[in-house]
Structure formats: structure tokens, C-alpha cells
């Protein structure tokens, strides 16, 4: 899977679709979560940093975690003295980081992770007390969303009730779903949700 993203990295930000999704997800997060200047945030599946740099303007630190080195190279190229995101090529499900965060955000990465339950357990492990998750992904769809095919896609979106149970089982509470964006294609529309939750104290 990382090979496909490595190959796509150079042109990932071109066009409006991914820019629009990242903007909408950021707006939905900032409307639902109080992002504070003291916060340290992980962006899971950060890619080229489309969401990371928006979050970074609001908080103390953002660590962009991804499995694609080429995607993270694109992220790193956007760093400046005025605004920085730390790029980290790492699998948090396999090897936990020593660092814990005030929050974890993610946009359109969860459907590329086979074991959703293990992912939310990893999120829980990496959060400080009362830390939050704010995760955006597709509502359940028929597998037609990805025009390039479904290599590396483990979930055709998510059913809300099933995902809620997974999140709560991992040790989160106050699970809330919010509409974030709708991708409009010629033959079909694809809604994107943002799910937020708090680590149990």
C-alpha cells in the first residue's frame, strides 16, 4: 500500500478534491473541538500534511504520522520557520511511540487500516488523560469511491453504529458523529463524517 502512496505523493495535492476535503474536515474539527495553543496533536495518516498544517496554526505541536516516506517528504518540504509539522514514518499499531498527545486527528486514512479495533486501541494508548480523537472518513459506500481501484482499501466506508461500538470498546466515551463533507461525483455522492470521542479518565 505504501508503494502506491509513494508513487502518488508528488502529485497528491493537485486538484481541488483533497484540498476541499482537508479544509472541510479542519472546519468541522475546529467547530467541535477547542484547539488550544498548549496542545500536542498527532495527525494519523498525515500524508502531505493537508490537514496537519491547518491544525498546526492553532496548537503547540503537530506530529504527522504516516507509512509513506514520499508523502512525508512532501509534508516536510512545506515546513518553514513560521510553521512546522514533524514528519514521522511509523506504524503506531506495531510499535507504540513513547510520546502521548492531547488529541489525534485523521482525514481519510482509517479505511486503509485493516484492523479498526486495533487502531483505536493504539489511539487510546497514545492519548493523555481526557485526550480526544477527531477522525474523518467515508460513510459506508459500495466500493466505487476510489477511481484508481481498491488496492490497499480495507473498508468501503463505515457504518456509524458498528464504528461507535468499536470506539467505545477501545476505551472512549462521548462518541459523536458529525457530517463533514460530501464528495460529489457524476454517478454518486459520498458523504464524509467526522467522529469525535474522549478518552475515559
Secondary structure as UniProt FT lines:
FT   HELIX           2..8
FT   HELIX           9..11
FT   TURN            12..13
FT   HELIX           17..32
FT   TURN            37..38
FT   STRAND          40..44
FT   TURN            47..48
FT   TURN            50..51
FT   HELIX           52..56
FT   TURN            57..58
FT   STRAND          61..66
FT   HELIX           69..77
FT   STRAND          86..89
FT   TURN            92..94
FT   STRAND          101..107
FT   HELIX           110..112
FT   HELIX           116..125
FT   STRAND          127..139
FT   TURN            147..148
FT   TURN            151..152
FT   HELIX           160..169
FT   TURN            170..171
FT   STRAND          172..184
FT   STRAND          189..199
//
